[in-house]
Amino acid sequence: MGWQRKVLRVNLTDGNVQVEPLNMEWAQQYLGERGLGTKYLYEYMDPTVDALDPANVLIFATGPLTGTMASTSGRYAVITKGALTDAIACSNSGGKFGAELKFAGYDLLILEGRAPEPSYLKIYDDDVEIVSAEPIWGKTVWETEDYLKSHHQDPLMKVASIGVAGENCVRYACVVNDLHRAAGRSGVGAVMGSKNLKAIAVRGTVGVQVDNPKKFMEVVRETHSKLAGSDDVKELASYGTNAMIDMMQEFGGLPTRNFKEVQFEGVDNINPSAMTRVNEHGHKNLLTNKACFGCTIACGRISHIDKEHFTIKNRPEYWHASGGLEYETAFAFGPDCGIDDIDALTFAGFMMNEHGMDPISFGGTLAAAMELYEMGVITDEDTDGVALNFGNPEALTAMAEKTGKFEGFGQILGLGSKRLCEKYGHPELSMTVKGQEFAGYDSRALQGMGLGYATSSRGACHMKHDVFGPDMEDQTGEGKAVPCKKSQDKISIIDSTGLCWFTLGTWGIKDFQAQVDAACEGDWTVERMFETGERIWNLERQFNLAAGLTKADDSLPERLLKEPAKSGTAKGKVNELDRMLPEYYDVRGWDSDGVPTAETLERLGL
Amino acid sequence: MGWQRKVLRVNLTDGNVQVEPLNMEWAQQYLGERGLGTKYLYEYMDPTVDALDPANVLIFATGPLTGTMASTSGRYAVITKGALTDAIACSNSGGKFGAELKFAGYDLLILEGRAPEPSYLKIYDDDVEIVSAEPIWGKTVWETEDYLKSHHQDPLMKVASIGVAGENCVRYACVVNDLHRAAGRSGVGAVMGSKNLKAIAVRGTVGVQVDNPKKFMEVVRETHSKLAGSDDVKELASYGTNAMIDMMQEFGGLPTRNFKEVQFEGVDNINPSAMTRVNEHGHKNLLTNKACFGCTIACGRISHIDKEHFTIKNRPEYWHASGGLEYETAFAFGPDCGIDDIDALTFAGFMMNEHGMDPISFGGTLAAAMELYEMGVITDEDTDGVALNFGNPEALTAMAEKTGKFEGFGQILGLGSKRLCEKYGHPELSMTVKGQEFAGYDSRALQGMGLGYATSSRGACHMKHDVFGPDMEDQTGEGKAVPCKKSQDKISIIDSTGLCWFTLGTWGIKDFQAQVDAACEGDWTVERMFETGERIWNLERQFNLAAGLTKADDSLPERLLKEPAKSGTAKGKVNELDRMLPEYYDVRGWDSDGVPTAETLERLGL
């Protein structure tokens, strides 16, 4: 068990709703969430179709541990072909929506086709309905959630939705659930928009069963207590993910002004101490922390803006869900755009949730546009008169709103940095892999991170591998392939459980394995966990190869390969991808073109 | 400990804010919440002043167990001279506001005077501010909470506020916190309105300490586990308080059509089975249950309206907090007004929360108006054209809205039934004691309940004594004085702990005593608990006597004393108050005029 053993399949084109049994053979091979969603995607769609074509398939997948008593059991993943990347996309999210979908009785929700008119999907256990979204099309994520809860008179309903950005297929539009959690990356919200699907509203009343309840309780008691005693958890709860910003600044791995630099002079104005200190107006940015379903860490931030300092024009009193700076938002709006105004960063972060956009990609795209503006390629005529200089907080908030509402220059920014830089004749300025913008770790300072970025199936991403240790210890490309591959496999399986890998500072793979083994049928050993992770990674690769991607897509922008870091511990260094990549292919059992060999596929049962 | 040892005193007239140490001698004599609030009220105000005069004092009081790990530890009380009753008022409430006030560091909040302009009070720990309420004056409770959270950008803020009814001193206006919990009775919201105080917004970050943590943990583990295994708790969680309606119908103690009858033919349409069954449109009224802070019972209801059946005119999509039928609301809007439309009852219930009014008193007043309407005393001219016949659901919802907005005939209904019936020359039709409307228990069927109603310090009330057992066993007035007195004392002390007495089906006084004793300094024995309860009861009496109330106010309407019950187990019976009251005075150690003797006062240290 762990699984609900049921899949909800909705064809939006003809309105057909079908409940089918979960393919348990696949569940044993791919576990759940990321892995199982990928398997279903791979089996049910042609990888060559355009991401925004109705023939693309959009899957919401829970894991066998989603909605259980395990800590951090609120995760679900959205799997589809990404609108930003034209590669496989798997974006996961927390909050409460995933557990609720599981409680409604489903492991997976598969969305096919395109609704003839704007619609939302209402799921109350077995009662599934496609409803006209006419009253909410054109509304923000926050307005949409308000409307749905009010209209259905159900404050306990959980909602995942898109904003106007998603409706208009902004390439990095995301799916936001519970007002400020998001399946953020690769444009899964644009795919949802292309399907004319505004929202999914769900309420579930079915429990989740585990295979061996007594053992599960024992294991969960132990894993809970590990988290409770962990310094890593204390740090995440106290400082949130933005604790990273000081570390990266010191290390010299904090990409600044579209990766021209690796350290940012304004970091002290936007780091955790800036969030927690009382400023001269008596204002403190951070209110408190907040947890997702079942989570005993609570890394989420609840912040508010200093209105005495920062005036928001033409905005009603309107933040019932605030959110707050997490590291990637702080990096992408801060150093990457050269801005050190904490209120502007915070407000732009709110807008990402309100309008449903990925802050990393928005920030990266704005940073590229800023470089083009300072070069004179983009002018005030393009930008509706807004000065796009690095460091201008007005540019950040004005453009966040324009992009969220799909107005003016926001429509261009909505293309993402790859398409935007190509449009203006400077593709080299797009800091992306497979069209997706980098997270806040410079791969000249962190070599293995660069290898992870280059080889991640969904484009540049810091969440699909974990080589911090080796990267901090050794700043050459040596010996990065093995830990990169191993951590990719490990995270692939963790992403398939329904749990969150922010636990990895405390839990080892054995802790995940013990929870999976107690909850699910089958003998889930550590070895099998790694093998399943490797199977998932290779299946994603197969999808991308079938979609037409090649070795050439496993690359980094020239800036990271040729322009040495200007300061910090990696001063003078570039990324050594050329050295790492062949070794990585080899370790993976892929040929020199990055194609899994027949042996590898057979070994993994692919 | 248990106590925070701090009192926040705010003079609204001159804006003076003062933090003073809690009088620990009084705390040892009156424990907290109801008892301690009463002591402070008694010491700091002249009981003869008009309830709506600035010289009335309004106290928000937490108990020593409020905000602790004890189950149901979310209670706080509002103590003042009641606008409905001109007697002492003590209304308690759950939700999360009370615990938050405690976390801000205060046992008591004392509000004096009248603000020169509409204001709200903002309390962030030691940071206390009186702020202009200009943007929210005239708004509903729900709009007010939305505004405050948005304006201060703090979704975690807890709010207690009044609606337009409270602003205009509707006599039974209440204080609503957390959108649908209320300090409901006796018009404490009208007093708040008379002070020009729209809301109290609070956030606290101070922990609560207990005297003997180890012992407290042990005791709390035991009291939690008792609740977890209790059938009474299961019933409250499953059916809510409305489980009572079937029992009272069967017994013949369900006041119907302004107490003309004691059984209601439409009960099957508004009882828990009606709430939980799926109707012909596929709609189920009850969505789920909901708990207050720290509560492991969760008797609260979350319901929604069948829109296919029940159309709400001119209303936007607007219920982010729904609430749902509890017994007293079901009784007061249902049998007492002869209405069996569950959606009308539910919607009118929402409006009580939205506009901040006590459903018992509103329903009782409407029932009296309906009787006067059917007699021809009130006509369509008075009622803005709405037919006020018993059984008309339109009358219920239209008048709930009018009263909530203080419009038209709603201004007359806002007087309460005593003043309304006097106005129309029929004081005998007001089903009240000390001006406060009865709860849903007919005192011809339940004799001791009648004695409790008559002697309750805050007027007719079912929450200040507990004689169900004796009343169900024996339907004469015999032997009711002792259990009535003893349960009044018991509930007085329970109401002073910070815990909820809906636990009484499972916990005995020893369970409360053990929790208090572990949390607080001093040796809190069962005997001392009863004695403290009795001291509180007598102090309330002293307040009322000083306010000018006499024995004549310990009475019941003639209808209950002279018109026999028409059906049910008490068919032919009237209430035997004349027999019970002298015995009660005697048991209390009061003279024949209901005045505590010098001996009694001395024994209790008064």
Boltz contact constraints between the chains, C-beta under 6 A:
constraints:
  - contact:
      token1: [A, 149]
      token2: [B, 320]
      max_distance: 6.0
  - contact:
      token1: [A, 150]
      token2: [B, 317]
      max_distance: 6.0
  - contact:
      token1: [A, 150]
      token2: [B, 318]
      max_distance: 6.0
  - contact:
      token1: [A, 150]
      token2: [B, 319]
      max_distance: 6.0
  - contact:
      token1: [A, 151]
      token2: [B, 317]
      max_distance: 6.0
  - contact:
      token1: [A, 153]
      token2: [B, 304]
      max_distance: 6.0
  - contact:
      token1: [A, 153]
      token2: [B, 319]
      max_distance: 6.0
  - contact:
      token1: [A, 153]
      token2: [B, 322]
      max_distance: 6.0
  - contact:
      token1: [A, 154]
      token2: [B, 287]
      max_distance: 6.0
  - contact:
      token1: [A, 154]
      token2: [B, 304]
      max_distance: 6.0
  - contact:
      token1: [A, 155]
      token2: [B, 320]
      max_distance: 6.0
  - contact:
      token1: [A, 155]
      token2: [B, 321]
      max_distance: 6.0
  - contact:
      token1: [A, 156]
      token2: [B, 288]
      max_distance: 6.0
  - contact:
      token1: [A, 287]
      token2: [B, 154]
      max_distance: 6.0
  - contact:
      token1: [A, 288]
      token2: [B, 156]
      max_distance: 6.0
  - contact:
      token1: [A, 304]
      token2: [B, 153]
      max_distance: 6.0
  - contact:
      token1: [A, 317]
      token2: [B, 150]
      max_distance: 6.0
  - contact:
      token1: [A, 317]
      token2: [B, 151]
      max_distance: 6.0
  - contact:
      token1: [A, 318]
      token2: [B, 150]
      max_distance: 6.0
  - contact:
      token1: [A, 319]
      token2: [B, 150]
      max_distance: 6.0
  - contact:
      token1: [A, 319]
      token2: [B, 153]
      max_distance: 6.0
  - contact:
      token1: [A, 320]
      token2: [B, 149]
      max_distance: 6.0
  - contact:
      token1: [A, 320]
      token2: [B, 150]
      max_distance: 6.0
  - contact:
      token1: [A, 320]
      token2: [B, 155]
      max_distance: 6.0
  - contact:
      token1: [A, 321]
      token2: [B, 155]
      max_distance: 6.0
  - contact:
      token1: [A, 322]
      token2: [B, 153]
      max_distance: 6.0
